[in-house]
Amino acid sequence: MFENYLDIRTVQEIRARSLVYFGCGAIQKMNDIAATLKGRGVDRVMILTSKGAYKGSGAWEPTVDALEKNGIQFVHYDRVIPNPTTDSIDEATQMAREFGAQAVVGIGGGSPIDVAKSVAILLEYPSETGESLYCYRFTPEKAVPIVAINLTHGTGTECDRVAVASVAHKNYKPAIAYECIYPEWSIDDPELMLTLPPKHILYTSIDAVNHVVEAATTTCTNPFAITLAREVIALVHENLPIALANPQDLNARYNLAYAALLGGISFDNGFLHLTHALEHPLSAVKPDLTHGLGLAMLLPAVVGAIYAARSAVLADILAPIAPGLKPYPCQGENAARAVEEWLFSVGADHKLADEGFTQESIAQLTELTQTTPSLPVLLSVSPVEATTELIAKIYERSLTPMEK
């Protein structure tokens, strides 16, 4: 395996659609990025972060130093929250417009980088808003340059064309996917991820697993997405327990960051389906719900629902976390229980009822899954028909642990 002979302190250039600087110390590449921006005439940028992680991680000083060294002024928006809303996107965009920002830098996990992508679009479309963007009232074809400094190992947003935000007053949590919001440069530096709290180590890694389980089983998947899925699940299975036991283990963090990067590339190729489509209503209705936890609660039931249609692929890619699965359609229940057992073994043992959802919640969640902009597209590439009855059944089976 690569981790046995590659030096994790050598910064690699991984060329996906974005140029990703990957490895311990990659944050120092901000000097090169800032110099390139300056050479293009960019002298004002917006930096987008949450309240605290950007400083504690060690990402802030090198970023500011690089900008200042190259004569680039910046304005800082530090009010990005988990499950960000279109209202916060509008607030950040207004600040960026007033400052005259010509590029954006997102520092954080999925939320700050996704808000940065959204602001990057809106800076090119002065008459549009976050709600018009996420309710699909226009189709953007351009955005200002985006730099993604990734502080988690889960979302893959640093290398894909996807962003997510909630339209709070509608209980919508749509996703957008446009060519113009691939970050031009991304930084994946495992040393910046050492301050992640244990629950974020857990749930961001589970997000990466969900990305590839779905990407490998859509109706529009391809061999590349499936091949990446095998590697992602193997890496998470091996390294997540190590990182949880010893959060300072850099080798484990390097491998989890690589798994998340591959997961982002996998679903950029194979797309997503049921688990993400059903999770978005959960965290739209309950904005404090961690995205990865929502996915963890749903994944076993989704695997059970789709196994008959994709048994060969699932038996293959799930082998590290669910050994002994046979590529037979009748193995769906075994697969679902095995995935739930693995999730519980790493600490993801909550189900929907533990988070306050009830049998009475299912009708609203099912309706939101079918009506939130973008989610019907995910449902349309499910390997099994995403009927109202199936969606409701998955939610119902996810309320409590599966029977042994």
Salt bridges, closest charged atoms under 4 A:
GLU13 OE1 - ARG15 NH2 2.46
ASP32 OD2 - LYS29 NZ 3.61
ASP78 OD1 - LYS51 NZ 3.67
GLU91 OE1 - ARG79 NE 3.25
GLU131 OE2 - ARG137 NH2 3.15
GLU131 OE1 - HIS169 NE2 3.03
ASP160 OD1 - LYS117 NZ 2.99
GLU179 OE1 - ARG17 NE 3.86
GLU179 OE2 - ARG161 NH1 3.66
GLU184 OE2 - ARG40 NH2 2.36
GLU191 OE2 - ARG9 NH1 2.85
ASP207 OD1 - HIS211 NE2 2.99
ASP207 OD1 - HIS276 NE2 3.54
ASP207 OD1 - HIS291 NE2 3.60
GLU214 OE2 - HIS276 ND1 2.55
ASP268 OD1 - ARG161 NE 2.83
GLU279 OE1 - LYS173 NZ 3.72
GLU279 OE1 - HIS291 ND1 2.73
ASP316 OD2 - ARG230 NE 2.47
GLU333 OE1 - ARG337 NH1 3.91
GLU333 OE2 - ARG397 NH1 2.94
GLU340 OE2 - LYS351 NZ 2.99
GLU341 OE2 - LYS404 NZ 3.73
GLU355 OE2 - HIS350 ND1 2.63
